[in-house]
Amino acid sequence: MPDATERPARATSPHSLGNKLGRVAWAWVYVLLFRWTPRPCHGWRNLLLRLFGAELHPTARVYPKAIIWCPAYLKMGAHACIANDADIYNVGGVTLGDHALVSQYAYLCGATHDHEDVDFPLVPKPITIGNRAWVAADVFVAAGVTIGDGAVVGARSDVFKDLPAWHVCVGSPARAVKPRTLTPADYGEQEVN
């Protein structure tokens, strides 16, 4: 029988020393060079994000009061936008498709914890927001979720599982309540299956 004072080995962090040091450097750059910039200075903020590893289309927009946990785990397509006060905890990576929008106070939570382990180790999972999808104000998006192309997630909804393309989704938990009347054809695009 094991000694009651023995403790199993602690779970190790999924983050390398380089990752941790990069995030410390990013925190300083964020405070000193990113957050205070005027709203129209998208090129400057995109440059800073790219210097820390973000993959951004030149027309992507991240507003100055948005919180990005780790730029290296952020990908944004053409005309994708992250609004002021959105919080992107992108431990597992966050990808925003073309014209995707994340509104103010939305929280994208790209990690969870293993509740079956006494140490609750961190479990990173990616989040994908499809082309032309809109995550409205104060929405929570859980780790591992994909929000389909053209989906609209209503304000204050909680998203714990994948949502279908081209639907309006609301509630806690969010569920599809009706199809959108707009389709890819309305934008001059082909629907991809």
C-alpha positions in Angstrom: 0.0 0.0 0.0 1.5 3.4 -0.9 2.4 5.8 1.8 -0.3 8.4 2.3 2.3 11.2 2.2 3.5 10.2 -1.2 2.2 12.5 -4.0 2.1 11.5 -7.6 4.3 13.4 -10.0 2.9 16.8 -11.0 1.7 17.2 -14.6 4.1 19.3 -16.7 3.1 22.5 -18.4 2.3 22.1 -22.1 4.2 25.4 -22.7 7.9 25.5 -23.5 10.2 28.0 -21.8 10.4 29.8 -25.2 6.6 30.1 -25.2 6.6 31.5 -21.7 9.3 34.0 -22.4 7.6 35.0 -25.6 4.4 35.7 -23.8 6.2 37.8 -21.2 7.8 39.8 -24.0 4.4 40.1 -25.7 2.8 41.4 -22.4 5.3 44.3 -22.3 4.9 45.1 -26.0 1.1 44.9 -25.6 1.1 47.4 -22.8 3.8 49.8 -24.2 3.2 49.6 -28.0 -0.2 48.0 -28.8 -3.0 48.9 -26.4 -2.6 52.7 -26.4 -2.6 53.1 -30.2 -5.3 55.0 -32.0 -8.1 52.9 -33.5 -7.1 53.5 -37.1 -3.5 52.2 -36.6 -4.3 48.7 -37.8 -1.1 48.3 -39.8 1.0 49.0 -36.7 -0.9 46.5 -34.5 -0.8 43.9 -37.3 3.0 44.4 -37.5 3.4 43.9 -33.8 1.2 40.7 -33.9 3.2 39.4 -36.8 6.5 40.0 -35.0 5.2 37.6 -32.3 4.1 35.0 -34.8 0.5 35.8 -35.8 -0.6 34.9 -39.3 -2.7 37.8 -40.4 -4.1 38.8 -43.8 -3.1 42.4 -44.6 -6.8 43.5 -44.2 -7.3 41.8 -40.8 -8.2 44.1 -38.0 -7.4 43.8 -34.3 -8.6 46.8 -32.3 -6.3 48.2 -29.6 -8.2 47.0 -26.5 -8.6 43.4 -27.7 -6.7 41.0 -25.5 -4.6 38.4 -27.4 -3.0 35.8 -25.1 -0.4 34.6 -27.6 -0.1 36.1 -31.1 1.8 33.0 -32.3 -1.5 31.0 -32.0 -3.7 33.5 -33.9 -4.7 33.2 -37.6 -7.0 35.7 -39.3 -8.3 35.8 -42.9 -9.1 38.7 -45.1 -11.2 41.4 -43.4 -11.5 39.4 -40.2 -12.0 41.5 -37.1 -11.5 41.3 -33.4 -13.2 44.2 -31.6 -12.1 46.2 -28.5 -12.5 44.3 -25.2 -12.7 40.9 -26.9 -10.6 38.4 -25.0 -8.8 35.7 -27.1 -7.3 33.1 -24.8 -5.9 31.1 -27.7 -3.9 28.4 -25.9 -5.0 25.8 -28.5 -5.0 28.3 -31.4 -7.8 30.5 -32.8 -8.5 30.8 -36.5 -10.8 33.4 -37.9 -11.9 33.0 -41.5 -12.4 35.7 -44.1 -14.8 38.4 -42.9 -15.3 36.7 -39.5 -16.1 39.1 -36.7 -15.6 38.8 -32.9 -17.5 41.5 -31.1 -16.7 43.3 -27.8 -16.5 41.3 -24.6 -16.6 38.0 -26.4 -14.4 35.4 -24.7 -12.8 32.7 -26.8 -11.4 30.1 -24.4 -8.9 27.9 -26.2 -8.2 25.5 -23.3 -9.8 23.5 -20.6 -8.6 21.3 -17.8 -8.7 17.6 -17.3 -11.1 17.2 -14.4 -10.3 13.5 -14.1 -6.8 14.3 -13.1 -6.1 15.5 -9.5 -3.7 18.2 -10.9 -6.2 19.5 -13.4 -3.6 19.7 -16.3 -4.3 22.2 -19.0 -5.8 20.8 -22.2 -5.4 23.1 -25.2 -8.0 22.8 -28.0 -8.3 25.0 -31.1 -11.2 27.3 -31.9 -12.3 28.0 -35.5 -14.6 30.8 -36.5 -15.7 30.3 -40.1 -15.8 32.7 -43.0 -18.4 35.5 -42.6 -19.4 34.2 -39.1 -20.2 36.7 -36.4 -19.6 36.1 -32.7 -21.7 38.9 -31.1 -21.1 40.8 -27.9 -20.4 39.0 -24.7 -20.4 35.5 -26.2 -18.4 32.7 -24.5 -16.8 30.1 -27.0 -15.4 27.0 -25.4 -12.3 25.1 -26.3 -12.4 22.9 -29.4 -15.5 24.5 -30.9 -16.0 25.3 -34.6 -18.5 27.9 -35.6 -19.6 27.3 -39.2 -19.3 29.7 -42.1 -21.9 32.4 -42.0 -23.2 31.5 -38.6 -24.3 34.3 -36.3 -24.0 33.7 -32.5 -26.4 36.0 -30.6 -25.2 38.3 -27.8 -24.5 36.7 -24.5 -24.8 33.1 -25.8 -22.5 30.3 -24.6 -21.0 28.0 -27.2 -19.9 24.6 -26.0 -20.2 22.5 -29.2 -19.9 23.1 -33.0 -22.5 25.3 -34.6 -23.8 24.8 -38.2 -23.1 27.1 -41.1 -25.5 29.8 -42.2 -27.7 29.7 -39.1 -28.6 32.1 -36.3 -27.6 30.5 -33.0 -28.5 31.7 -29.5 -28.8 30.6 -25.9 -26.9 28.9 -23.2 -26.0 26.5 -24.5 -26.2 28.0 -28.0 -28.3 26.2 -30.6 -29.4 26.9 -34.1 -32.8 28.6 -34.1 -33.2 29.5 -37.8 -31.3 29.5 -41.0 -29.9 32.8 -42.3 -31.6 34.3 -45.3 -28.2 35.4 -46.6 -26.1 32.7 -48.3 -22.6 32.6 -49.9 -24.3 33.5 -53.2 -25.4 36.8 -51.7 -21.8 37.7 -51.3 -20.9 36.5 -54.8 -19.2 33.3 -53.4 -19.6 29.6 -54.1 -20.8 27.4 -51.2 -18.2 24.8 -50.3 -19.4 21.4 -49.0 
